[in-house]
Each structure stands twice: as C-alpha cells, then as structure tokens.
Amino acid sequence: DQQVKQNSPSLSVQEGRISILNCDYTNSMFDYFLWYKKYPAEGPTFLISISSIKDKNEDGRFTVFLNKSAKHLSLHIVPSQPGDSAVYFCAASPKGLNNDMRFGAGTRLTVKP
Amino acid sequence: NAGVTQTPKFRILKIGQSMTLQCTQDMNHNYMYWYRQDPGMGLKLIYYSVGAGITDKGEVPNGYNVSRSTTEDFPLRLELAAPSQTSVYFCASARGSYNEQFFGPGTRLTVL
C-alpha cells in the first residue's frame, strides 16, 4: 500500500527551463512533507520541506507547493541546471516524525545542457 | 567528519546465508534508522533506534535483527537470507526524532 506516489519515474528538461516534479499522497494524517535528492552511489540528502500550515515554501531555486485538498505536492526547480540531474524522492509523515515517514519511489530528473 | 558510513557497498549472498550490514555515524546522533529500497518502490523503514540499547521495529522488520551497543554503530543482521531480501539498504541518523535524517551511501545486496 503505497501512501506516497510519484507517478513519473523520469523527467527530462532543458537547462534554464523549469522542472516540475509531482507527488501524491493518500494518508490524511500526513502533515509534514519533504523532498530528498539522490545522486548515484550516494545516500539521499534533504532538499526542502513544507508543513501543512503552509501552501508554499521557497529556498533559492527550489519551491515546494502543497495542495492539501488534492493531497498533492510539487517541487519546482527554476532555472534547472545540469547539476540538478538526480533522483528526487518525496516523503511524508505525521508531524514530521521520522519513524512514521513514507517515501515515494522517486523521479529521475535529467537536465540537458 | 565522515557522516554516515556503510559497509559493504555490494554483496551477493546465497539463500540461507547470514550477514551483517555495518553502519557507523560520527555526528553523535541519538537516532538511527535502517531502510530498504526495492526497485520501483520508496524507502521502507526496517528498524530504528532512539539511543544505545533501545531499538524498535519499523514497517518491514521480518527477517532482520538489529542491536545498538554504542551511539555510533547500528548493525543490521540478516539471518537465513531469502531472494525477497534483495534490495538496496540505507542507514540514516538524526539528532532527534523530528530532525533531518542523514543517509549513508547504501549497500546493494543480492540474494541468489
């Protein structure tokens, strides 16, 4: 039972354009959401998070949007750079508790020069 | 400061064999976690620990055992390996139960 779903296994964009990665969740108890980034042969690293009391959080080129009614969140990267090429995981948990966190399967982003 | 280190990077086991995946962190974090990631799936929590001597089951604990005798180390033991345990295993640590997790590079395990 996948409570967090990333329906696009891969995404390819041109350098300088916007990348939009999507994530859907089913559990209404989730109120804290995170994005992790993973390069090959490395572990995931935290990228950005959002609490359900907000609908948007920005950090430089990265913005996460949360639509609670649709149980949907998205990560926008503007402008995309070749160094952003990685696998991006969406994760969600009740109140940000790590041992209740659920992860999506990941989306592989390729940014072409 | 190495962060979270895992050994080995790769391993092939035969059905029924046992092995221990090692995880060490040098950040003095109390919380440590073991996850597995199967192809096309998200990370799933196997076991976690809130401090030395204290461990608890996660979402998918069957077939695994853990121990936490020191703050730094959190080994994961596979007894009687099965093909269903073929996966990539990630160890992580965090300062607290709500704090950012820091992940190791993973161990790719194949059971044949």
Interface residues (C-beta under 8 A of the other chain):
Chain A: Q2 V4 P9 A41 E42 G43 P44 T45 F46 F89 A91 K95 G96 L97 N98 N99 M101 R102 F103 G104 A105 G106
Chain B: V4 Y31 Y33 Y35 G40 M41 G42 L43 K44 L45 Y48 D56 G58 F90 A92 A94 S97 Y98 N99 E100 Q101 F102 F103 G104 P105 G106
